Every structure is written in C-alpha cells, then in structure tokens.
Amino acid sequence: MKNETPLVELRNMSIAFGGVRAVDDVSVDLYAGEVVGLLGHNGAGKSTLIKMLSGAYAADSGEILINGEKAEIKNPRDARRYNIETIYQTLALADNLDAASNLFLGRELVTPMGFVDDDAMEAEARQIMARLNPNFQKFSDPVSALSGGQRQSVAIARAVYFDAKILIMDEPTAALGPHETQMVSELIQKLKAEGIGIFLISHDIHDVMTLCDRASVMKNGQLVGTVDVDTVTDDDLLGMIILGKHPHNKETK
C-alpha cells in the first residue's frame, strides 16, 4: 500500500484563532482503502485539522495534496469537487423525510416535466443500500424512526452515491449500542474494499483499534505521531493522548 501515492496528504497544516494555534504544523496522509483514526482530547485540534480538508476552514499555512497534486480547497464546494464528503456526528439528516429523500436532499432527481421523481430516487436508494447494507428495508419510513446505525447507513450511502473517494467520519459510533456499532464497522469494511479512504475522528481508543489501520494522535494542536494500529496497545495510544508520548520512543521522559 505504502508504495503508491497517498489519496490525501495534509502537509504542515496550521491555523490560529485569536492568536491561539489550534493546529500547529501538522502532517498526515491517507491511502486508498485505508482508515486513519484521528485521536485526541477535545481541543486537541483533530476536528479543526479535518475541517481544513472539508473546506469548512481555510488554512493559514500548509498544503493539501489529492492523488499527489496540490488541491485548492477554500470551501465545502471545492472539497466536494475533489470527491471529499463529510459525515458529521449530527449526520445532517432531515428527520421528517424518508431515506431516498435524504439521499438526494438538495440534489433531487426530476422527471422530464420537472417534478421530483420519487420512484427513481427510491430505486436508486434501494440499489446503493443493497450494496452497503442489504438488511436495510425501511425505505418509506421517515429517518426519525430509524435506529442510529440505520441513520448512519443513510448518511454513508448519500456520500458514496455522490462518488466520495475520501470520507471524513466524525465519531461514527457515538451513542450506538454494540449491534449498531457492528453494523457501522461492516459498512466501513465495505467502503475500504471499494478503495475509499476514510479519516475517522474519534476519542474512543477501542473504536480506533477495531476500525482503523493507522492512528494519528494530536495534543494541543500538534501531532504526537502516527502509528500502525497493529503495532501498539490501547495503553500506548492512551499515553500518546494524555502524555503526548510516542510509544516507539520509550526513552522519552
């Protein structure tokens, strides 16, 4: 995997708010078919770093490369042009609408007469769901009636339908029970198999150890380090988060 060009490279990214450096010279990368976890306490800078990739914030310095080429990302529309989609913890779903209407929210399919084509949207929704979550059958229910895992499925399906190559997932298993978490885990495995790269923002070490290939840990706006998940323990990651100590530098005081 590591011989190829990364799908995304964030190089020397920095941003300050009111004189405080929220992200300070941070570099991380992501390969196709890989999940990289971003770990750290609240305020560590992980969400701020990713918001520069998603176009929510403009970096003060640093550069973003997509497939080895410099990318200009000034707003979310730019990010979408580079096939970057973000699934926020809130999922940004319209509770009163069904799965298909949420899938095409703001990008509705229309008939030749210009009317919203509900049948075509449901057919497309069924097709993408058959690929991602074959057990999903609640196509006519409003998403407010769906479980947490099913709602997450709808949000992921929307991103994938619109050709996401780079997916940013913010705390995807927060407030989910074990069964629902397993459902999301299976979805992530399917996305990986399709070559989609995923940045997974989390504060849950267990999630990262289970779902991710690598983990990048941030503390006070800086990168503590990036490690292969199968070479570290939960305690190693905890030491990175709390102490800012890299596990492979055992002599660090």
N, C-alpha and C positions, 0 to 999 in steps of 0.2 A: 504493500500500500504506500509506503513512505517514499518510493522512488518516483511516484508520479507528482504532477503539480497539484498543490492543495486547491481545493474548491474555493476556500476563502483564506486570505491572510490579513490579519489586522496587525499592522506594523507600527510600533512606537506611538500608540494612540494616547493622547492626553486631552483632557477637558477640565476647565475650572469653573466653578460657580462662586461668585463673590469672593474671589481670591483663594478659595479652597480647591485644591486639586482633587477632584472626585475620581479621576483616572489619571495615572501618572506614568507615562512611558511604558504602556503595556503592549506586548506582542503575543498573539495566539493564532493558531491556524486550525483548519478543519478539512478533512479529506472526504471525498465521495463515499457514501456508505458507512460513515463513521458517526458515532455520538460522542461529543465532547461535553462533559459536565463543567459548569462554572459554579464554583462553590465559594462561600464566604458569608460572614455575618451580614446583617442588614447594614447598609452604608459602606460595605467593602468595595463597592464600585462595579460589581458584576452586571447589574441591570443597566447601569449607565454606559458601560462598555458596549453592551449589545444594542443599546438604543442608538449608538453611532452607526452601527451596521444596518439597523432597521430604518434609519432616516429620521428618527424622532429628534435626535440632537445632531448638530454639526460639530465635528471635532475641532479643537483649537489647533492641534498638530497631529501628524501621523498620516498613514495612508492605508487604504483598503485595496487589496487585490482580489479579483474574482477570476479564477482559472488563470492566474499568473499575469493578468492585465489590470492596470490601475483603473479603479472604478470611482466615478463621481457620484456620491450619494449625499444629497442635500435635503431630501425629504422622503416620506414613505413611498411616493410615486416612483421616485428613482429606484428605491430598493426593489420594488415590485418588478421594475423593468429588468433587473438582474435576477429575477426569479427567487427573490428572498421574501418569505412570508413569516409573519409572527403570530403565534398563538399565545395570547396573554392569559394570565391566570383567570381573568374575568370571562374569557372566551368570546366576548363581544357578540353574543347571540341575541336575536330578537325573540324573547320568551313566548310571545303570542303567535309566532309563525312556526310552520312545520319544518322538517329537516330540509326538504328541497328548496323552500323559500329562503331559508337561511344560507343554503349552499350558494344561491345566486343573488344574495342580497346586494343591491346596488349594481348588479350585472345580469339582470333578468333576461331570460330568453323570451322573444316575442314572436307572434305569428306574423304572416305576411301582411295582415290587416293592422298590425301594430299593437295587438292585445298581448298581455302577459300569457305565455304558453305554459300553463301549469302542468299539462300532461307531459310535455317534452322535458320540463325541469324534473318531474318525478322520475321519468325514465332514466335520465342522466344520473340522478341521485341514487337510484337503485343499482345502476351499473358500477359506480365508484364504490358504493358501500359493499357490494358483492366482492369487490377486490380487497377492501380494507377490513371489513367487519361483517362477514357473511351472516352472523346471527342477528344483525340489526333488521328489525321488521317494522318499527313504529314510524312509518313514513307519513301517516296522516295526523299524528298527534302533535300538538304544539310542543316545542322543545322544553317548555317549563315542566312538562310531565315526564321528561326523560331522566334517567339516572345520571350521576356525574360522569361515569365512563362513557355512556351513550352520547352525552353532550360533547365530551372531548372528541369522540369519533366524528361528530358532525363538523366540529371546528377543524379537525385534521383533514377530513375529506374535502372541505372547502379549499384549504391551502393546496392540497395535492391536485385537485381538479384544475386549478388555475396554474398548474405546472411549476409548483415550487421545486427548486433544486436544493435550496438552503432553507432549513426550517429552524426557527427560533421558538423554543417551547419554554414558557415561564411557569415553573412549579407545576408540571402536568399532573402529578398525582396528589397534590394538596387536597386534603379533606375527602379523599377517596378511601373506601374500605379495601380489604385485601383482594376481593374478587374484581373490583373495578380497576384496581392498580394493575392486576394481572392483564386485564383487557387492554389497558394503555401500553403495557410492556409488549404485548403481542403486536399492537399497531406499530410501535417503534421498530420492532424486528422486521416487519413487512416493508416499512419505509427504507430501512437500511438496505434490504435486499434489492430494492429498486434503485439504489445508488444515491439516495437523498442524504445529504449531510445535515446533522442536527446539532445545534447548540442547545443544551438543556440547562437552564438556570435552576438551581436548587439550593436549599440549605440542609437537605436531608442526605446524610452520608450514605445511608443504606440504599436509597434510590440511585445514587451515583454509582455505587459499587455494583448494583444489579443491572443498570440500564446502559452505562457508559463504557466506552473503550479507553478514553483518557479523561483526566480531570485537571482543570486549571483552577488553582486556588488563588483568590485575591484577599488582601488585607490592607486596609487604609489606602485604598486606591492603587495599590501596587500589586504586581504579580509575584506571589511567593514561588510558584513554579508550576510546571505541567508534568504529570506523571501518567504512566500506563497503569490503569486500574488493577490489572492482574499482578502488578509488582509491589503493591502497597496493601496495608491493612487499614481497617477503619480508624485505628489509633493513629496511624501515620497521617491520614487526612485530617483528623482532629487536631493533631499537632501543627499542621500547616495552617489551619483555620484560626486556631487560638493563639499559637505562639509565633506564627509566621516562620516556622522552621521546616526546611526541606528535608524529607526523610532520608534522602541519599547523601546528605551532608551530616553524618552522625556526630562529627566533631563540633558542629555549630553550637555555640553557647546561647 
